[in-house]
Amino acid sequence: MATFSPTPAYILGTLCLALGINAIGRPASEYPWFGLPFESAAVSTHTNTSPPSGAVSPLMYLKGIRETSYGLALIALQY
């Protein structure tokens, strides 16, 4: 019986891990990917400026933690 290659699981796990680290490190850049508007009303809709500090929703950090845990789980289970 032939076995499956572990490479796709490692690649998918690494991509999930990278997405999670990016979401934790730069949560303001995750808003367009996640489909949410910025939390702060202080951000002008006419300019493409990032939100002021403290205006990032904790939901973005939870998304980053979720993606990181998915990536670590895929890598660990494949190993």
C-alpha positions in Angstrom: 0.0 0.0 0.0 1.4 3.4 -1.0 1.7 6.1 1.6 0.9 9.8 1.1 3.6 12.4 0.9 4.0 14.6 4.0 5.0 17.6 2.0 1.5 19.1 1.5 0.8 18.9 5.2 4.1 20.7 6.0 3.5 23.3 3.4 -0.1 24.0 4.6 1.1 24.1 8.2 3.9 26.5 7.5 1.5 28.8 5.5 -1.0 28.8 8.4 1.8 29.5 10.8 3.0 32.4 8.7 -0.5 33.8 8.4 -0.9 33.6 12.2 2.4 35.3 13.0 1.5 38.0 10.5 -1.9 38.6 12.1 -0.3 38.9 15.5 2.6 41.1 14.4 0.6 43.4 12.1 -3.1 43.1 13.0 -4.1 46.3 11.1 -3.1 44.6 7.8 -5.5 41.7 8.5 -8.7 43.8 8.3 -9.0 43.6 4.5 -8.3 39.9 4.5 -10.8 39.2 7.2 -13.4 41.5 5.7 -14.0 43.9 8.6 -13.9 47.7 8.7 -11.5 49.4 11.1 -12.9 49.8 14.6 -11.9 53.4 15.1 -14.0 56.3 13.7 -10.9 58.4 13.7 -9.6 56.8 10.6 -10.5 58.8 7.5 -12.1 56.8 4.7 -10.6 59.2 2.1 -7.0 58.3 2.9 -5.3 55.0 3.2 -3.8 55.5 6.6 -3.5 52.8 9.2 -5.6 53.1 12.4 -4.2 54.9 15.4 -2.6 52.7 18.1 -5.1 51.0 20.3 -7.8 50.9 17.5 -7.1 47.3 16.5 -9.8 44.8 17.6 -8.8 41.9 19.8 -10.5 39.8 17.3 -7.5 40.1 15.0 -5.2 38.8 17.7 -7.6 35.8 18.2 -7.5 35.2 14.5 -3.7 35.2 14.6 -3.7 32.8 17.5 -6.2 30.5 15.8 -4.1 30.4 12.6 -0.9 29.8 14.5 -2.4 26.9 16.4 -3.8 25.4 13.2 -0.3 25.6 11.6 1.4 24.1 14.7 -1.1 21.3 14.9 -0.7 20.4 11.2 3.0 20.3 11.5 3.0 18.4 14.8 0.4 15.8 13.7 2.3 15.2 10.4 5.5 14.7 12.3 
